[in-house]
Amino acid sequence: MTQTLTLQGHSSTTEVYLQGKLEEVGKLMPQGAQPIVITDRDVWAQFKDRMPADWPVYQVVPGEVSKSLRTASNLYRYLQEQRADRGVFLVGLGGGVVSDLTGFVAATYLRGVRFGLVPTTLLAQADAAIGGKSALNLYGFKNVVGAIYQPRWVLEDHSLLGTLSEAQVESGLAEIVKLAILEDPELYARLGEHADDYRLLTPSYIEPTIAWAVRTKMGYIEADEQDYDVRRRLNLGHTWGHAVEAVTGLPHGHAVAIGLVFAAELGEWLQLSQSGLAENIAATLVRLGLPTRSKALPWVLFEALQRDKKRQGDAIGFIVPLRIGEAKEQRVDLAKLKEFVQHVYAS
Ligand SMILES: NC(=O)c1ccc[n+]([C@@H]2O[C@H](COP(=O)([O-])OP(=O)(O)OC[C@H]3O[C@@H](n4cnc5c(N)ncnc54)[C@H](O)[C@@H]3O)[C@@H](O)[C@H]2O)c1
């Protein structure tokens, strides 16, 4: 394993192994720990031969449907059947769905047990596996129950990304674009200029970019692990994006892409953002194969938006990009948002 980063959380430390190898996952198991793998069926079919043969495995149905209390409850039962005590060590092998589910179950089973993550999608390697946020959906609404609970380690093996579909790659690129909008105008420009290299996962482009995303997100977590302040900026694109995802079932990153354009258009409409920003962001996303508008009815999306967990009374704290490299949180009244959605966004 060539490079190790250490994330110092409030009550624990996470080692992130960049350029790791899945075959070495056994070496990360603490002495005497009882490993149990949590994965999804498709991921397991793809990678089971590269995992230790004697570790028990719990497979869930692939996709968002498994981020549910029902799946968590079945998993608790399985852990009890395995006689898992506080010596258990859960290993989440999969995309963001598996990492969110594994983190949630680890945070809550026996009031907290150890876990590690092997992210297998671009989205999970660049984003979801880092930072300890875990969540389940409730009645079709995104991430309503959850916890912030850090893994002991994250093993990043880029070779796992070779089997991703185009759509899964694009979905991961959307989260990278989000971070570049927040933090790095140069990378943002490169993503647009070399979109094909990113879409093809050309190693000289994607590997340093994943490492940058991991480091950058770690900086946010170390500054504000509990999500009260700067970490909230990582919600850029996610407020409208979560409504789009819940209503349409689009992949997470595709919904976030639509949310990024929405946030920039809203910012321009509120005269906070640089003129032309939304068009610029939309052009970059299109080059990366991502959508910029949802086909769902705007007022249906608006209904879903009102359930967002960032809602406070009659307003929602929106992260608005001001220009590439700068964003701020802006409280926007629901009435004003409705006006924007009805008269501007829907036009
Ligand atoms: N906790 C966080 O900080 C955070 C951040 C961003 C997103 N998320 C969550 O992550 C989820 C989306 O994650 P995702 O896009 O990874 O989705 P996912 O986990 O559903 O994976 C997408 C699909 O890819 C398949 N897959 C996974 N790895 C593969 C591989 N190597 N080769 C081939 N197929 C593979 C899966 O079986 C699945 O069908 C959402 O629920 C989102 O809310 C969480």
The ligand as a MOL file (V3000), in Angstrom:
LIG
                    3D

  0  0  0     0  0            999 V3000
M  V30 BEGIN CTAB
M  V30 COUNTS 44 48 0 0 0
M  V30 BEGIN ATOM
M  V30 1 N -22.1790 9.1980 3.1420 0
M  V30 2 C -21.7840 10.0970 2.2690 0
M  V30 3 O -20.9870 10.9880 2.5680 0
M  V30 4 C -22.3130 10.0320 0.8640 0
M  V30 5 C -21.8090 10.9030 -0.1100 0
M  V30 6 C -22.2940 10.7950 -1.4020 0
M  V30 7 C -23.2650 9.8520 -1.7060 0
M  V30 8 N -23.7370 9.0300 -0.7320 0 CHG=1
M  V30 9 C -24.7430 8.0080 -1.0430 0
M  V30 10 O -24.1480 7.0870 -1.9350 0
M  V30 11 C -25.1940 6.4420 -2.6740 0
M  V30 12 C -24.7820 6.3440 -4.1220 0
M  V30 13 O -23.5880 5.6050 -4.2030 0
M  V30 14 P -23.1790 4.8410 -5.5420 0
M  V30 15 O -23.3630 5.7220 -6.7050 0
M  V30 16 O -21.8620 4.2330 -5.2830 0 CHG=-1
M  V30 17 O -24.3560 3.7670 -5.6700 0
M  V30 18 P -24.4700 2.1950 -5.3810 0
M  V30 19 O -23.7780 1.8180 -4.1510 0
M  V30 20 O -25.9090 1.8760 -5.5160 0
M  V30 21 O -23.6970 1.5780 -6.6220 0
M  V30 22 C -24.2160 1.7860 -7.9160 0
M  V30 23 C -24.3040 0.4670 -8.6650 0
M  V30 24 O -22.9920 0.0860 -9.0220 0
M  V30 25 C -22.7800 -1.2980 -8.7520 0
M  V30 26 N -21.3540 -1.4290 -8.5030 0
M  V30 27 C -20.6920 -1.0550 -7.3980 0
M  V30 28 N -19.3740 -1.2310 -7.5790 0
M  V30 29 C -19.2120 -1.7680 -8.8020 0
M  V30 30 C -18.0850 -2.1600 -9.5700 0
M  V30 31 N -16.8310 -1.9850 -9.1220 0
M  V30 32 N -18.2970 -2.6620 -10.8120 0
M  V30 33 C -19.5510 -2.7890 -11.3060 0
M  V30 34 N -20.6540 -2.4210 -10.6380 0
M  V30 35 C -20.4830 -1.9040 -9.4000 0
M  V30 36 C -23.6820 -1.5920 -7.5880 0
M  V30 37 O -24.0030 -2.9690 -7.5490 0
M  V30 38 C -24.8920 -0.7160 -7.8870 0
M  V30 39 O -25.7810 -1.3920 -8.7200 0
M  V30 40 C -26.4460 7.2640 -2.4660 0
M  V30 41 O -27.3210 6.5740 -1.6280 0
M  V30 42 C -25.9430 8.5170 -1.7850 0
M  V30 43 O -26.9110 9.0860 -0.9420 0
M  V30 44 C -23.2790 9.0940 0.5320 0
M  V30 END ATOM
M  V30 BEGIN BOND
M  V30 1 1 1 2
M  V30 2 2 2 3
M  V30 3 1 2 4
M  V30 4 1 4 5
M  V30 5 2 4 44
M  V30 6 2 5 6
M  V30 7 1 6 7
M  V30 8 2 7 8
M  V30 9 1 8 9
M  V30 10 1 8 44
M  V30 11 1 9 10
M  V30 12 1 9 42
M  V30 13 1 10 11
M  V30 14 1 11 12
M  V30 15 1 11 40
M  V30 16 1 12 13
M  V30 17 1 13 14
M  V30 18 2 14 15
M  V30 19 1 14 16
M  V30 20 1 14 17
M  V30 21 1 17 18
M  V30 22 2 18 19
M  V30 23 1 18 20
M  V30 24 1 18 21
M  V30 25 1 21 22
M  V30 26 1 22 23
M  V30 27 1 23 24
M  V30 28 1 23 38
M  V30 29 1 24 25
M  V30 30 1 25 26
M  V30 31 1 25 36
M  V30 32 1 26 27
M  V30 33 1 26 35
M  V30 34 2 27 28
M  V30 35 1 28 29
M  V30 36 1 29 30
M  V30 37 2 29 35
M  V30 38 1 30 31
M  V30 39 2 30 32
M  V30 40 1 32 33
M  V30 41 2 33 34
M  V30 42 1 34 35
M  V30 43 1 36 37
M  V30 44 1 36 38
M  V30 45 1 38 39
M  V30 46 1 40 41
M  V30 47 1 40 42
M  V30 48 1 42 43
M  V30 END BOND
M  V30 END CTAB
M  END
